[in-house]
Amino acid sequence: MIRPAEKKDAAAVVPIINIVLEEMELPFLDHVDQATFFKVLAQAFQTEDYRYSYRHGLVNEREGKVVGVAFGYPETAEAHIDDALQPFLPQLGVAADDKVFADKEAFPGEWYLDTLSVASEHQHQGVGSELLKAIPAVARQQGLTKVGLNVDVANPNARKLYDKMGFQVVGQVKLAGHDYEHMQLNV
């Protein structure tokens, strides 16, 4: 069942978000223990406007368990999407004024799908596809007609899924030193 994320989902959502963050090889993750990071991410998830706030999330729940997540927001929100995280950064040994995500990810005029992630034991079972099918309605509800996302060029399985769903490559970006294709879907 696809539903909006709720504050109470924090403990289930954080490890699923972390799958993507580990793949991104963010440098600060090398210097913080996982328990501390999960605690901070759970706190930030419960704020109103953070990139991974419950307000920006959808979850896929099966048999009462969160097995997949999607987070996104209008491109116009990107400039301040991580402001809510800043007060928590000292707990991670990061200066409060550092930028964890310094690269511009979204393209103008789109609803940006920041993260789509599925718990390891539920991959290849349609969880991500179900979440992806729900995204266009979210974008339209927010008055946008395009959904954008970035797919790592080293992740052909994800690229196949987005192709299958009708996304088209519209550009390339480099995020945290990795090459990505930017894809969009008109909704």
N, C-alpha and C positions, 0 to 999 in steps of 0.2 A: 504494500500500500504506500503510495506516495502522499506525503503530507508535509506541511511547513515544519521546520525544526522548532523545538521548544527548549527553553532553558534547561529543563530536566534531562535533555539528551546529551549534555556535555560529556559525561564519562564514556558514552558509547561512540560519540562523534569524533572525539580527539584522536584516538588511535587510527581511525580511518583517514582523517586529514593528514596525519603524519606519514602515511604511505607516500603521498605525493611530495611532501616536503623533503623526505629522505631522497627521493628520486632526483629532486632539484639540486641536491648537494649544497645546501646553503651553508656558508662557512661558519656562521655562529653556532650551528648545531654540533659542530665538532668539539665545542668547549663547554657544553652544558649536559648535565645528566638528564636522562629521559623523564624521570619522575618529576623533576622541577619544571622541565619544559611542558609536560602534560598539564601540570597544575596551572601554569601561567596561561596556556592555551585555553583551558577550561574557563578560567576567569574572564579572559578576553571574549570567549564565545558568548558569555552571558551579558556582555555590554550591548548597546543598541546599534552602533554603527561600524564596528570592526569588520574587516574583510571576511572573517569567519564568524561573524555574529550570527546567532540563531535567526535574527531577522532577515539575513541574506541567504538562508539555507533551506533546502528541501532534503528530506530523508526518505529512503526507501526502507520500509519496515516489513519484515516477514516473520510471522509467528511471534509477534511482539518484540522482535529484536531489530535494531537499526543495523542494516547490512550495507548501505550505500548512502553517499551524501553528494549534494551538488550545492555550490555556493556561487553567487553572482550578483551583479549590480549594474546600474547604468554607468556608462563610461564617464559621465560627468561627476560621479562620486569618487573616481579613482584617486584624485589628488589628495584626498583626506581620508581614504579608506583605512589607513593604518594608524591614524591619530590615536584611536582608543587603546592601541597596544603600547604606545610609548611609555605610560606610567609603569607598566609591568616589566619593561626591559631590564632595569637594574637587577631584578631577581634572577635574570639569565646571565648576568655579568656583562651586559651590553649597555653602553651609555644611552640615557633616555632620549637623546637627540639623534641617535643613529637611525638609519633607515634599513629595516630588514629586507624590504622589497623596494629597491631603488629604481628598477627599470619600469618604463611605461609599458603596460601590457595590452590595454584596450585601444581600439580604434575609435575615432569620433563617431558619434551617433548610434552606437550599438549598446545592447544589453550584453555585458561581458560575463561569460561563464568562466569564472576564475578557477574553480576546482570541481572535478568530477572524480570520485574515488569510491572504490568498492572494497569491502573487507576481503582479504585474501581467500578465505574459505568459501566465498560466494561469487568469485569471479567466474566468468563464462557461463552465467546462469540467467542473463538478461537483466540483471539489476541496473547496470549502467544505462542500457537502452531504455528501460522504463523511466529512469530519471531524465534522460535526455529528451524523451518525448513530452515530458511535462514542462520543459523550459520555455518553449514558444509562448505558451499561455501566460507565463509570468512576465515575459518581455512585453507582450501586448497589454497586459494589465497596467504596466508602467509607461504605456504610451510609446513604446519603441517597436520598430518594424524589422530590426536586424538583431540576430544573436551572433556574437563573435566568441572565438576561443583560440587558444594556442595549443598546438600539438607538437610534442618533441619529435624531431625528425628520426630519433632513435626508437620510436614507439610505433611500429607499423600496425600493431593490433588496434590501437586507439584511432589511428588515421583511418583504418578500414571502417570502423564504427561510424566515424563522422562522415565519411564518404557515403556510406549506406543511408545515413539520415538526411543526406542532401546538402551538407556543408560544402562550400567551394573555397579553395585557397585564394586569398586576396593579397598576401604579402608574407614577408619573413621578418622575424624578430630574434634578437639574442637576449636571453634572460638568464641571469646568474651564470654566464659563460656557456650556456647551451643554445643550440640552434633550434628554433621553432618555426613552424608554418602557422600563419594566422589564417583562420578559416571563418567564413560567415555563412549564415543561413537567413534568407529573407522569410519573415513570418508575417 
